[in-house]
Amino acid sequence: MSITLTRFISDWNTSILREQQGASIHFYQLCEAIGLSPSDWITTTGEKIVFEQHVQKTSGGVGRADVWHRGHFAWEYKGNGGMI
């Protein structure tokens, strides 16, 4: 059963999860809430969406993108006061 957008917003507005605990769950539920099927994107081959991908930072050095879709986007979550 998919999560509604109203429930998604309500649940995440009161979330107490740390970034590492909630990032992949948040992204998965966001996909569901806006009508996308996460299973179409998140595969065991990593050809589309992967979590915690090692990436080269534009400022130099190496970091990890919380959600990564090669050639499309890198998504970085932040804890309270940030993106989550």
C-alpha positions in Angstrom: 0.0 0.0 0.0 1.4 3.4 -1.0 1.7 6.2 1.5 -0.4 9.3 0.8 1.3 12.7 0.4 -0.5 14.0 3.5 0.7 11.1 5.6 4.2 11.4 4.3 4.4 15.1 5.3 2.8 14.4 8.7 5.1 11.5 9.4 8.3 13.2 8.4 7.5 16.5 10.1 7.6 14.6 13.4 10.5 12.2 12.6 13.2 11.8 15.1 15.5 9.8 12.9 19.0 10.8 12.2 20.1 11.4 8.7 21.7 7.9 8.3 18.6 6.2 9.7 16.1 7.9 7.6 17.5 9.0 4.2 16.7 5.8 2.2 13.3 5.3 3.9 12.4 9.0 3.2 13.4 8.8 -0.4 11.5 5.5 -0.9 8.3 6.9 0.7 8.6 10.2 -1.2 8.6 8.2 -4.5 5.5 6.4 -3.4 3.8 9.6 -2.2 4.2 11.3 -5.5 3.0 8.3 -7.5 6.4 6.8 -8.6 7.1 3.1 -8.1 10.4 2.9 -6.2 10.9 -0.7 -7.4 11.2 0.6 -11.0 14.2 2.7 -9.9 15.8 0.8 -7.0 17.3 -2.4 -8.3 19.8 -4.9 -7.1 22.1 -4.1 -10.0 22.6 -0.5 -9.1 22.0 0.6 -12.7 19.6 3.3 -11.6 19.2 4.5 -8.0 21.7 3.5 -5.3 22.2 4.8 -1.7 25.4 6.0 -0.1 27.3 6.2 -3.4 31.0 7.3 -3.2 31.3 10.5 -5.3 33.9 13.1 -6.2 32.9 16.4 -4.6 33.0 19.5 -6.8 35.0 21.2 -4.0 37.5 18.4 -4.0 37.8 15.2 -2.1 35.5 12.3 -1.9 32.1 12.0 -0.2 29.0 10.0 -0.3 25.7 10.9 -2.0 22.7 9.7 0.1 20.8 9.0 -3.2 22.6 8.7 -6.5 21.2 8.3 -10.0 24.2 8.3 -12.4 23.8 11.1 -15.0 20.7 12.5 -13.4 21.1 13.6 -9.8 22.8 13.3 -6.5 20.7 13.9 -3.4 22.1 14.7 0.0 20.1 14.7 3.1 20.8 16.7 6.2 19.5 16.1 9.7 17.2 18.4 11.7 17.2 21.9 10.3 18.3 20.6 6.9 16.6 18.6 4.2 14.9 15.9 6.3 
